[in-house]
Amino acid sequence: MKTLFALFTLALAAAATAQPYPAKPIRMIVAFPPAGPVDVVSRLVAPKITEALGQSVVIENVGGGGGNIAAARVAKSAPDGYTVLAHSSAYVVNPSLLGNLGFDAEKDMVPVAVVASQANLIFVHAEFPAKTLADLLALAKKEKLAFASPSSGTTPHLTAENLFRVRAKVDITHVPFKGAGPAMTAVLGGQPPIGVLAGTAPMPHVKSGRVRVLAVSSAKRLPSLPDVPTLNELGYPGMEDYTWVGLFVPAGTPSEATQKLNEAVLRAVRSPEVRERLDALAFEATAAPLKETSDYVRAELAKWAKVVRDTGAKPD
């Protein structure tokens, strides 16, 4: 009797395993609090992924540690395609900045897609006296200033460190927050009055006149901010830095699941309503096939390791 029961149990397990992916809802663990770029983009594409795959995508925000708390959790989860990490470009900074993450960012996770990217903005509270980046740097040589970032290890943090400390040779204190939303709130309150964030959180307040953008880290000026110069234009060549939103799954996830997830994201960013929303948020859709995605993430790991070395950035 026990043998028959054991065989029956194994048969049920085999039948469940044989079901085509996905056979149940997918958990998307967002590595930052609500209102930041990772959360916004994740919630934008999740319904389209649901539509493409026929299963719900359930979002859970797990902030902290520059996104590393969520990343470590997903890296150690079952590699079955039902737990997906949504992270920012901090994913490629953390290995060199933080050291031991508890997992290998290159070997223990598989990139599914770099969904979208946007430039980092250097901006100030509207009542702050600096009207240009040159004004800000001149003030920094005369008085003690501080800037807000979404967290240590994010690309806005390192864009600022590279610009201020390495390129301009000024000391502006870094004040890390637990996500872009809290950092934006702090700048709106003038504590501190300077922010370096990806475009999503500041953009509504730029349009309302509550903050003023001094420079962008894109290769060319943003259509949504045509009067704001790039860092290249302002004499800081090679500072083409982007905050991006990427999806990852644990290594060992079946290739069928990874491929289907990638195709669902590609389909999502091609939809007119998603593209229109991304444009409004100053995002560029960048999702690509799996091989191209993997190559890009590998190159980003190398790029930001060099920036960490050059800036001497440390976790705050």
Backbone torsions as a table, in degrees:
resi	resn	phi	psi	omega
1	MET	NA	-45.0	178.7
2	LYS	-61.1	-38.4	-179.7
3	THR	-64.6	-42.9	179.2
4	LEU	-63.0	-40.7	179.7
5	PHE	-64.2	-41.6	179.4
6	ALA	-63.4	-42.4	179.0
7	LEU	-64.7	-38.8	179.1
8	PHE	-63.8	-42.6	179.0
9	THR	-62.6	-44.0	178.8
10	LEU	-63.6	-37.4	179.3
11	ALA	-64.7	-41.2	177.9
12	LEU	-63.9	-42.3	179.9
13	ALA	-63.7	-41.8	179.8
14	ALA	-64.5	-39.5	179.4
15	ALA	-64.5	-39.5	179.0
16	ALA	-66.1	-41.4	179.7
17	THR	-64.7	-33.6	-176.1
18	ALA	-76.1	-11.9	179.3
19	GLN	-62.6	138.1	179.7
20	PRO	-63.9	143.7	-179.6
21	TYR	-77.1	138.4	-4.8
22	PRO	-94.7	144.1	-178.9
23	ALA	-108.9	2.1	179.2
24	LYS	-156.9	170.0	-179.4
25	PRO	-58.6	153.6	-179.7
26	ILE	-108.1	132.3	175.9
27	ARG	-92.7	126.5	175.0
28	MET	-109.1	111.2	-179.3
29	ILE	-90.1	110.9	-179.6
30	VAL	-89.1	126.1	-169.0
31	ALA	-81.0	6.7	-179.4
32	PHE	-141.0	162.8	179.4
33	PRO	-65.8	169.4	177.0
34	PRO	-60.7	155.0	172.8
35	ALA	89.6	-14.9	175.9
36	GLY	-84.0	174.9	-176.2
37	PRO	-60.5	-37.8	-178.6
38	VAL	-65.9	-44.0	179.3
39	ASP	-64.7	-45.1	-177.4
40	VAL	-62.0	-47.8	-178.4
41	VAL	-68.4	-39.2	178.9
42	SER	-59.8	-44.8	-179.4
43	ARG	-71.8	-21.8	177.6
44	LEU	-75.3	-42.1	-176.1
45	VAL	-90.2	-21.0	-176.6
46	ALA	-55.3	-45.3	179.0
47	PRO	-62.7	-32.7	178.8
48	LYS	-72.7	-34.3	175.0
49	ILE	-66.7	-42.1	175.4
50	THR	-56.7	-46.1	-179.8
51	GLU	-61.8	-41.4	-177.5
52	ALA	-72.8	-36.8	-173.4
53	LEU	-99.7	-13.9	177.9
54	GLY	76.8	15.3	175.9
55	GLN	-135.0	146.3	-179.1
56	SER	-65.3	144.6	170.8
57	VAL	-108.4	114.4	-176.1
58	VAL	-101.0	120.7	-176.1
59	ILE	-93.0	136.2	176.0
60	GLU	-132.2	123.3	178.3
61	ASN	-87.6	124.4	177.6
62	VAL	-130.3	89.7	-176.5
63	GLY	-86.8	175.8	176.0
64	GLY	109.6	149.2	175.8
65	GLY	65.3	30.6	-178.4
66	GLY	62.0	28.0	-178.6
67	GLY	92.4	-5.4	-173.6
68	ASN	-74.3	-27.3	179.3
69	ILE	-62.9	-46.9	178.3
70	ALA	-66.2	-42.2	-177.8
71	ALA	-61.5	-44.4	179.7
72	ALA	-63.7	-38.0	179.7
73	ARG	-64.1	-45.4	-178.4
74	VAL	-69.4	-39.1	-179.9
75	ALA	-58.2	-30.9	-177.8
76	LYS	-96.4	3.0	-179.3
77	SER	-82.7	169.6	-179.2
78	ALA	-61.7	130.7	-179.2
79	PRO	-81.9	66.9	-174.6
80	ASP	-119.5	2.1	179.1
81	GLY	87.3	0.6	-177.7
82	TYR	-101.5	0.0	172.9
83	THR	-127.8	117.3	-175.8
84	VAL	-120.8	135.3	176.7
85	LEU	-94.8	129.7	169.8
86	ALA	-107.7	117.7	-172.6
87	HIS	-134.3	166.8	174.2
88	SER	-98.1	-174.5	176.2
89	SER	-65.9	-7.2	171.1
90	ALA	-58.4	-23.0	178.1
91	TYR	-56.3	-36.6	-177.3
92	VAL	-91.4	-8.5	177.6
93	VAL	-92.3	-40.2	-173.1
94	ASN	-54.2	-39.4	-178.2
95	PRO	-57.5	-41.2	-179.2
96	SER	-84.4	-29.5	-178.0
97	LEU	-80.2	-43.3	-172.5
98	LEU	-98.5	-16.6	-179.5
99	GLY	80.0	-118.7	-175.8
100	ASN	-74.1	109.5	-179.7
101	LEU	-91.6	-10.6	-173.5
102	GLY	89.7	0.1	175.2
103	PHE	-160.8	163.9	178.8
104	ASP	-96.8	115.5	-174.5
105	ALA	-62.8	-26.4	-178.6
106	GLU	-92.5	-34.1	-173.2
107	LYS	-98.6	-29.4	-172.8
108	ASP	-93.8	-5.6	179.6
109	MET	-133.9	153.0	178.2
110	VAL	-118.0	123.9	177.0
111	PRO	-69.1	131.2	176.8
112	VAL	-94.1	-44.9	179.9
113	ALA	-167.5	143.9	164.3
114	VAL	-96.2	98.3	-166.1
115	VAL	-64.6	-49.3	-175.7
116	ALA	-160.0	158.2	179.1
117	SER	-138.7	159.7	176.7
118	GLN	-151.6	155.7	179.2
119	ALA	-70.1	157.6	171.4
120	ASN	-87.3	143.1	-178.8
121	LEU	-110.7	134.2	170.8
122	ILE	-100.5	115.6	-172.9
123	PHE	-140.6	166.0	-179.2
124	VAL	-135.8	158.8	172.7
125	HIS	-59.0	144.4	-175.1
126	ALA	-57.4	-28.3	-178.5
127	GLU	-89.6	-3.0	177.9
128	PHE	-71.2	138.8	-171.0
129	PRO	-67.6	-22.0	-177.0
130	ALA	-70.5	125.8	177.6
131	LYS	-100.0	-20.2	-179.6
132	THR	-135.8	168.5	176.6
133	LEU	-63.4	-38.0	178.1
134	ALA	-60.4	-39.9	176.7
135	ASP	-60.7	-45.0	-178.6
136	LEU	-61.4	-45.7	-178.3
137	LEU	-66.5	-35.5	177.3
138	ALA	-65.8	-41.8	177.6
139	LEU	-62.8	-38.0	-177.9
140	ALA	-64.5	-22.7	178.2
141	LYS	-82.2	-12.1	-176.5
142	LYS	-108.5	-28.5	-175.9
143	GLU	-143.5	163.8	-178.4
144	LYS	-79.1	122.9	-179.7
145	LEU	-124.4	163.6	178.1
146	ALA	-141.8	152.4	177.5
147	PHE	-127.9	149.6	178.0
148	ALA	-96.7	142.2	171.3
149	SER	-132.8	166.8	-179.9
150	PRO	-67.0	-24.3	-179.2
151	SER	171.0	159.5	171.1
152	SER	-62.5	137.3	176.2
153	GLY	91.6	-6.1	174.3
154	THR	-79.3	158.5	179.5
155	THR	-65.6	-32.7	173.4
156	PRO	-58.9	-40.7	176.9
157	HIS	-57.0	-49.3	-175.8
158	LEU	-75.4	-31.0	172.9
159	THR	-58.7	-45.0	-179.8
160	ALA	-65.2	-46.0	-179.7
161	GLU	-61.6	-42.0	180.0
162	ASN	-65.3	-43.5	-180.0
163	LEU	-67.4	-52.7	-173.0
164	PHE	-73.5	-55.5	-172.6
165	ARG	-78.3	-46.4	-173.2
166	VAL	-84.3	-49.8	-174.1
167	ARG	-82.5	-50.7	-173.8
168	ALA	-92.9	-11.7	177.7
169	LYS	60.0	43.4	175.1
170	VAL	-123.5	155.2	-177.6
171	ASP	-106.8	100.8	176.0
172	ILE	-115.9	121.2	-172.5
173	THR	-69.0	135.5	177.8
174	HIS	-84.9	129.8	174.5
175	VAL	-119.3	101.1	-178.3
176	PRO	-81.1	146.5	176.5
177	PHE	-123.3	172.1	179.8
178	LYS	-93.4	61.9	178.3
179	GLY	119.3	163.1	-178.1
180	ALA	-68.2	-34.7	-179.8
181	GLY	-59.3	-54.9	177.7
182	PRO	-61.2	-36.8	178.8
183	ALA	-64.3	-41.2	-179.9
184	MET	-64.7	-42.4	178.1
185	THR	-58.9	-40.1	-179.8
186	ALA	-64.1	-44.5	-179.6
187	VAL	-66.1	-38.5	177.8
188	LEU	-61.6	-28.4	177.1
189	GLY	-90.2	-0.4	178.9
190	GLY	76.3	16.6	-177.6
191	GLN	-130.4	82.3	-0.1
192	PRO	-86.3	169.1	-176.1
193	PRO	-86.4	-1.2	-178.8
194	ILE	-115.6	138.5	177.8
195	GLY	-133.9	146.9	169.6
196	VAL	-129.8	106.9	-176.4
197	LEU	-140.5	160.3	167.7
198	ALA	-66.9	164.1	-167.1
199	GLY	-66.2	-25.7	-171.1
200	THR	-56.7	-53.7	-175.4
201	ALA	-68.2	-43.1	-177.7
202	PRO	-75.0	-28.4	-167.2
203	MET	-54.2	-45.7	178.7
204	PRO	-60.6	-32.8	-177.5
205	HIS	-82.4	-23.2	171.3
206	VAL	-66.2	-45.8	-178.4
207	LYS	-66.3	-31.6	-179.8
208	SER	-84.0	-8.8	178.5
209	GLY	87.2	9.3	-177.7
210	ARG	-81.7	-23.1	174.2
211	VAL	-133.6	161.4	-177.1
212	ARG	-126.9	124.5	-179.2
213	VAL	-87.2	130.2	-177.9
214	LEU	-99.0	-28.0	-178.4
215	ALA	-164.5	157.6	175.8
216	VAL	-126.3	152.7	-175.2
217	SER	-98.8	20.3	-179.6
218	SER	-85.5	167.3	178.5
219	ALA	-68.5	-31.9	177.7
220	LYS	-139.6	166.4	-177.9
221	ARG	-60.6	148.0	-179.2
222	LEU	-81.4	136.2	177.4
223	PRO	-55.9	-32.1	-179.5
224	SER	-79.2	-14.3	179.3
225	LEU	-135.5	61.6	-171.9
226	PRO	-63.4	-20.8	-177.9
227	ASP	-93.6	-2.5	-177.7
228	VAL	-96.4	123.0	-177.7
229	PRO	-73.4	156.8	173.7
230	THR	-82.7	162.4	175.9
231	LEU	-63.1	-34.8	176.1
232	ASN	-58.9	-46.0	179.4
233	GLU	-61.3	-32.6	-175.9
234	LEU	-86.0	7.2	175.3
235	GLY	97.8	18.8	178.0
236	TYR	-121.5	75.5	-174.6
237	PRO	-65.9	151.4	176.7
238	GLY	81.5	0.0	-180.0
239	MET	-93.4	65.7	176.3
240	GLU	-105.1	86.7	-172.7
241	ASP	-112.9	140.4	-178.3
242	TYR	-130.7	144.4	166.7
243	THR	-94.8	127.0	179.4
244	TRP	-126.1	162.1	177.8
245	VAL	-113.2	120.8	-177.6
246	GLY	-125.0	155.1	176.2
247	LEU	-113.7	138.9	-176.9
248	PHE	-136.7	153.9	172.4
249	VAL	-131.0	159.3	178.9
250	PRO	-62.2	145.2	173.9
251	ALA	-58.0	143.0	-177.6
252	GLY	95.9	-6.8	175.5
253	THR	-61.8	134.1	-178.9
254	PRO	-53.1	138.7	-177.3
255	SER	-59.8	-30.9	178.8
256	GLU	-61.0	-42.8	-178.8
257	ALA	-67.8	-45.5	-179.3
258	THR	-61.7	-43.0	-179.7
259	GLN	-64.9	-43.6	-179.5
260	LYS	-65.0	-39.3	177.7
261	LEU	-63.8	-44.7	178.6
262	ASN	-59.9	-45.7	-179.3
263	GLU	-64.9	-35.7	178.6
264	ALA	-66.3	-38.7	178.0
265	VAL	-67.7	-43.6	177.7
266	LEU	-57.6	-43.5	178.3
267	ARG	-63.9	-40.0	-178.4
268	ALA	-62.1	-47.7	-174.8
269	VAL	-75.3	-12.2	176.8
270	ARG	-86.3	-11.7	-178.2
271	SER	-72.5	138.2	-176.7
272	PRO	-56.4	-40.0	-176.7
273	GLU	-68.6	-36.1	177.8
274	VAL	-69.6	-43.5	179.2
275	ARG	-61.5	-41.2	179.7
276	GLU	-63.2	-41.7	179.7
277	ARG	-68.3	-41.3	177.8
278	LEU	-61.4	-43.3	178.0
279	ASP	-58.5	-43.1	-178.6
280	ALA	-64.5	-26.1	-180.0
281	LEU	-94.3	7.9	-178.3
282	ALA	65.9	27.9	175.1
283	PHE	-99.0	148.9	170.8
284	GLU	-111.4	129.1	177.1
285	ALA	-68.2	126.0	-175.3
286	THR	-127.6	5.5	-178.2
287	ALA	-56.3	138.8	-176.5
288	ALA	-143.3	169.3	176.5
289	PRO	-58.8	165.1	-171.7
290	LEU	-58.0	-45.0	-177.5
291	LYS	-63.1	-45.6	179.4
292	GLU	-63.2	-39.4	178.6
293	THR	-62.9	-46.4	179.8
294	SER	-61.0	-43.6	179.7
295	ASP	-62.5	-41.2	-178.9
296	TYR	-65.0	-46.4	-179.1
297	VAL	-62.8	-39.5	178.2
298	ARG	-62.4	-43.1	178.8
299	ALA	-65.0	-37.5	178.8
300	GLU	-66.2	-37.5	176.7
301	LEU	-58.7	-43.4	179.7
302	ALA	-69.0	-42.4	-178.4
303	LYS	-60.4	-50.2	-174.0
304	TRP	-76.1	-23.1	173.0
305	ALA	-63.0	-38.2	177.9
306	LYS	-67.4	-42.3	179.2
307	VAL	-62.3	-41.5	178.0
308	VAL	-60.4	-43.5	178.4
309	ARG	-63.0	-46.3	-175.4
310	ASP	-66.4	-37.4	-176.8
311	THR	-87.0	-19.6	-174.1
312	GLY	67.1	24.6	-177.4
313	ALA	-60.0	141.5	178.4
314	LYS	-127.5	151.3	175.4
315	PRO	-65.6	136.8	-178.3
316	ASP	-92.3	NA	NA
